[in-house]
Amino acid sequence: MTPKDTPTTDTAPTEAATAARNEPRDTHDAVRAYYGERLQSSADLQTNACCTPADIPAPLKEILGKIHPDVSARYYGCGLLAPQGLKGARILDLGCGAGRDVYALAALAGPTGAVTGVDMTPEQLAVARAHRAYHAEAFGHPEPTTTFLDGYIERLRELPFAPESFDVIVSNCVINLATDKQAVFEAAYHLLGEGGEMYFSDVYADRRIPESLQRDEVLYGECLSGALNWTDALTMARAAGFGDPRVVEHRALTIENPELEARLGGIRFASVTLRLVRASDLEPGREDYGQTATYRGTLADAPEALAIDANVTLPVGHAVPVSGNTARLLASSRFAAHVDISAPGAHAGQMAREADPHVFAVAAPTTPSVVGSGSGCCG
């Protein structure tokens, strides 16, 4: 199973990427140099923005334990991208780097799935491509199900992908580095089929970052000064067509570098994992139409519960009151065959609380315990 029109070779850079590299040094050049030359391993990072907590669920820990050490050493992410129900899925990883998430997702998708990674850093892609056969063997796949392409996540439409080519699009602490973030959201929507989702972790700020800080190559490379203001991020996602963004988990980021903290002033940052589903007929608000969702327990990686977001989890066999939007999201997604949705009016009580978590609370945000999600320390 492969994405439609994906090239059979992944060794040659695209013409667009090659042409872009002949331009004068810009943000792309600075980021490429930071991740391709300056950072040789995660130990070279100067802050904890591109690191994740160490609480890793056992099944994911087993998968990550099989990742080649050369790949793991070059992991720079702020979350672990492991949504449930990926078996057989067509997955695209934006800003895949050395490929740790690509290979972990390939293990979850299995031999009938396919994972494509896109990155603009030759040094990172060289590491990723060198270990395709290694990981196919490690995960018991007859042949590699992974592909790596040279390109820019702001220019996905220049890559040979047909519309609706993917079931899931992921990104791990990379959109903050993009120069045109709106273009990333719009291209992701274009490449997802109905019910497909963009499931990604990134760094967000509690205010708009001053332009002077955005020009700081260290702060930008450390995933801080390119971070979107949280409200702007939600606005962009909705403008791209994702009508009801869902927060899966979030945590406060502490810089732990006095010099860089001083440069940033009082700006606060958070790492947030979002689920954006391409679904028709979503409403601006989450109205209660008296519907319930009951998870059948038929996903191998969700034996006890199916987690939708930080506030909505479906335990096996329990009819959980849900909003009309949640019912529509589930009915259009890959979870449709695993969840029973009642007709409107079947439930007279109040639906589960579905308000978004307050990501930038006065107190440090907490990280909800979400079944099927996890994280891994990058240090």
C-alpha positions in Angstrom: 0.0 0.0 0.0 1.7 3.2 -1.1 0.6 6.9 -1.4 -0.8 7.7 -4.9 1.9 8.8 -7.3 4.7 8.5 -4.7 8.0 8.2 -6.6 9.7 4.8 -6.7 13.1 6.4 -5.9 13.9 8.6 -3.0 17.5 9.5 -3.6 17.4 12.5 -5.8 16.4 16.0 -4.6 13.5 17.7 -6.4 14.2 20.5 -8.9 12.4 22.9 -6.6 14.5 22.0 -3.6 17.7 22.3 -5.6 16.8 25.7 -7.0 15.8 26.9 -3.6 19.3 26.1 -2.3 20.9 28.4 -4.8 19.0 31.4 -3.3 20.8 33.8 -0.8 20.9 32.7 2.8 17.5 33.0 4.3 15.5 31.3 7.1 15.6 28.0 5.2 19.4 28.2 4.9 19.7 29.1 8.6 17.5 26.2 9.7 19.3 23.7 7.4 22.7 24.8 8.7 21.5 24.5 12.3 20.1 21.0 11.9 22.5 19.7 9.3 25.8 21.1 10.6 25.5 22.6 14.1 23.5 19.8 15.7 25.2 16.4 15.4 23.0 14.8 18.1 20.3 15.8 20.5 22.9 16.5 23.1 23.8 19.7 21.1 20.4 21.3 21.8 20.6 24.4 24.0 17.1 24.3 25.4 14.4 21.6 26.2 12.0 22.9 23.6 12.8 20.0 21.2 12.8 17.4 23.9 9.9 15.3 25.1 9.1 13.8 28.6 10.4 10.4 29.5 7.1 8.6 30.2 6.8 6.2 27.3 4.1 3.5 27.2 5.6 0.0 27.1 4.5 -0.9 23.5 6.0 2.3 22.2 9.1 1.9 24.3 9.6 -1.5 22.6 9.3 0.0 19.2 11.7 2.8 19.9 14.1 0.3 21.3 14.4 -1.2 17.8 15.3 2.2 16.1 18.8 2.3 14.9 21.1 4.4 17.3 22.2 6.7 14.5 18.6 7.6 13.9 17.7 8.0 17.5 20.7 10.2 18.2 19.4 12.8 15.7 15.9 13.0 17.1 14.6 16.5 17.8 10.9 16.5 18.7 8.5 17.9 21.3 6.1 14.9 21.3 5.7 11.3 20.3 3.4 10.9 17.3 1.5 7.7 18.0 -2.2 8.1 17.4 -4.3 4.9 17.6 -5.5 2.8 14.7 -2.7 3.2 12.2 -2.6 -0.3 10.8 -2.5 -0.1 7.0 -2.5 3.7 7.0 -0.8 6.0 4.4 1.2 8.4 6.5 3.1 11.6 5.7 5.7 13.0 8.1 6.5 16.7 7.6 10.0 17.6 8.5 11.0 14.0 9.2 14.7 14.7 9.9 16.6 11.5 10.4 13.5 9.4 10.4 12.8 8.3 13.9 9.1 9.0 13.8 8.9 7.6 10.2 10.3 4.3 11.4 8.2 4.2 14.6 5.0 4.9 12.6 6.0 2.3 10.0 6.1 -0.3 12.8 2.6 0.8 13.9 1.2 0.9 10.4 2.6 -2.6 9.6 3.6 -4.1 6.3 0.4 -3.0 4.6 0.9 0.6 5.5 3.3 3.2 4.0 5.1 6.1 5.5 6.7 9.0 3.5 9.0 11.5 5.1 9.8 15.0 3.7 12.7 17.1 4.9 15.0 19.8 3.5 18.2 18.8 5.3 20.5 16.6 3.3 22.5 15.4 6.3 19.4 14.3 8.1 17.9 12.6 5.1 21.2 10.7 4.5 20.9 9.1 7.9 17.3 8.3 7.4 17.8 6.6 4.0 20.7 4.6 5.1 18.6 2.5 7.5 15.5 1.6 5.5 16.4 -2.0 5.1 17.5 -2.2 8.7 14.2 -1.1 10.1 12.1 -3.3 7.7 14.0 -6.3 9.1 13.7 -5.1 12.7 9.9 -4.8 12.4 9.4 -8.0 10.4 8.4 -6.3 7.1 9.2 -8.2 3.9 10.4 -5.0 2.4 10.8 -1.3 3.4 7.5 0.6 3.6 9.2 3.9 4.1 10.2 6.6 1.5 12.2 9.8 2.1 11.8 12.9 -0.1 13.8 16.1 -0.3 11.5 19.1 -0.2 10.0 21.9 1.8 6.9 21.5 3.9 5.7 25.0 2.7 5.9 23.7 -0.9 4.2 20.3 -0.6 2.2 20.9 -3.7 5.4 20.9 -5.7 6.1 17.3 -4.6 4.5 14.4 -6.6 1.5 13.8 -4.3 -2.1 13.6 -5.6 -4.9 15.2 -3.6 -6.2 13.0 -0.8 -3.1 10.8 -0.9 -2.8 10.3 2.8 -4.8 9.0 5.8 -2.7 10.7 8.4 -0.2 13.5 8.3 2.2 14.0 11.3 4.8 16.6 12.2 7.0 16.8 15.3 8.2 20.2 16.4 8.7 21.4 12.8 5.9 23.8 11.8 7.4 26.4 14.1 10.4 26.4 11.7 8.3 26.9 8.6 8.4 30.2 6.9 4.8 30.0 5.6 2.8 28.2 8.3 -0.6 28.8 6.6 0.7 27.1 3.5 1.5 24.0 5.6 -2.0 23.7 7.0 -3.6 24.3 3.6 -1.4 21.7 1.9 -2.1 19.2 4.6 -5.8 19.6 4.2 -5.4 19.2 0.4 -3.5 15.9 0.8 -5.8 14.3 3.3 -8.9 12.4 2.3 -12.3 12.9 4.1 -11.8 11.7 7.7 -8.1 12.0 7.4 -6.2 13.7 10.2 -3.3 15.9 10.8 -1.9 14.7 14.2 1.1 16.8 15.2 3.1 18.2 18.1 4.6 21.7 18.1 5.8 24.6 20.2 3.4 27.6 20.7 3.9 31.0 22.4 1.5 32.9 24.6 2.0 36.0 22.4 3.3 37.0 19.0 7.1 36.8 18.8 8.8 40.1 17.9 10.5 40.2 14.5 13.9 40.9 16.2 13.7 37.5 18.0 12.6 35.7 14.9 15.9 36.8 13.2 17.9 35.2 16.1 19.2 32.0 14.4 19.7 30.1 17.7 16.3 30.9 19.1 14.7 30.0 15.8 16.7 26.8 15.5 15.8 25.8 19.0 12.1 25.9 17.9 11.2 29.0 20.0 11.2 32.3 18.1 9.4 30.8 15.1 6.6 29.5 17.3 3.1 30.6 16.5 0.9 32.4 19.0 -1.6 29.8 20.2 -4.6 31.8 19.1 -3.1 32.4 15.6 -2.4 28.7 15.3 -6.0 27.8 15.8 -7.1 30.5 13.4 -4.8 29.2 10.7 -6.0 25.7 11.1 -9.6 26.7 10.8 -8.9 28.9 7.8 -7.3 25.9 6.1 -10.5 23.9 6.5 -10.0 22.1 9.8 -13.2 23.1 11.5 -12.8 21.8 15.0 -9.1 21.5 16.2 -8.7 19.1 19.1 -6.0 19.4 21.8 -4.7 15.9 22.6 -2.1 16.9 25.2 -0.1 19.9 26.3 2.7 20.8 28.7 4.6 23.9 29.7 8.1 24.3 28.3 10.9 25.6 30.5 13.9 27.0 28.6 16.5 26.1 31.3 19.1 28.3 29.6 19.6 31.6 31.4 21.1 33.5 28.5 18.3 32.5 26.1 15.6 33.1 28.7 16.9 36.6 29.1 16.7 37.2 25.3 13.1 36.0 25.3 11.9 38.2 28.1 8.6 37.0 29.6 7.4 34.9 26.7 5.9 31.6 27.8 5.9 28.5 25.6 4.0 25.2 25.6 4.3 22.0 23.6 0.9 21.0 22.3 -0.3 17.9 20.3 -3.2 18.7 18.1 -5.6 16.5 16.1 -7.1 18.2 13.0 -9.6 16.1 11.1 -10.8 16.9 7.6 -14.5 16.4 8.0 -17.5 18.0 6.3 -20.4 19.8 8.0 -18.6 20.7 11.2 -20.2 23.5 13.3 -18.4 26.5 14.9 -19.4 25.2 18.3 -19.8 21.8 19.9 -23.6 21.4 20.3 -25.3 18.6 22.2 -27.8 16.8 20.0 -28.3 13.9 22.5 -25.8 11.5 20.8 -23.5 8.9 22.3 -20.4 7.2 21.0 -19.6 3.6 22.1 -16.2 2.1 21.4 -16.3 -1.6 20.5 -12.7 -2.3 21.6 -11.7 -3.7 18.2 -8.4 -1.8 17.8 -5.4 -3.9 18.8 -3.6 -0.8 20.1 -6.6 0.4 22.1 -7.8 -2.6 24.1 -9.3 -0.5 26.9 -10.3 2.9 25.5 -10.1 5.1 22.4 -8.7 8.6 23.1 -10.2 11.4 20.9 -8.7 14.4 22.7 -7.7 15.6 26.1 -11.3 15.7 27.3 -13.0 12.9 25.3 -12.1 9.3 25.9 -14.3 6.3 25.0 -13.9 3.3 27.3 -14.8 0.0 25.8 -18.5 -0.7 25.9 -19.6 2.6 27.5 -22.0 4.9 25.7 -20.3 8.3 26.2 -22.4 11.4 25.4 -20.7 13.5 22.7 -21.2 16.7 20.8 -22.5 16.7 17.2 -19.0 17.6 16.0 -17.4 14.7 17.7 -20.0 12.3 16.3 -19.3 13.7 12.8 -15.5 13.5 13.3 -15.7 9.8 14.4 -18.2 8.8 11.6 -15.9 10.2 8.9 -12.6 8.9 10.3 -10.7 5.6 10.3 -12.4 4.9 13.7 -15.9 4.7 12.1 -15.8 0.9 11.9 -14.9 0.7 15.6 -17.4 3.1 17.1 -21.2 3.0 17.3 -22.8 6.5 17.0 -26.4 6.8 18.3 -29.0 8.9 16.5 -29.7 12.4 17.6 -31.9 12.6 20.7 -31.2 9.1 21.9 -29.4 10.4 25.0 -31.3 12.9 27.2 -28.4 13.8 29.5 -25.6 16.3 29.2 -22.6 15.5 26.9 -19.1 15.1 28.1 -17.2 18.3 28.7 -15.6 19.2 25.3 -14.0 22.6 25.9 -10.4 23.0 24.8 -7.9 22.8 27.7 -6.5 26.2 28.7 -3.1 25.7 27.3 -1.6 28.9 28.8 -3.1 28.8 32.3 -1.7 30.9 35.1 -0.4 27.7 36.6 1.8 25.3 34.6 -0.5 23.2 32.3 -0.8 19.6 33.1 -0.4 16.8 30.6 -3.6 14.6 30.4 -3.1 10.8 30.5 -4.1 9.9 26.9 -4.3 6.3 25.9 -2.1 5.6 22.9 0.0 8.7 23.2 3.4 9.0 24.7 6.7 10.7 24.6 10.4 10.0 24.6 13.3 11.9 26.1 15.6 13.3 23.5 18.6 14.0 25.8 
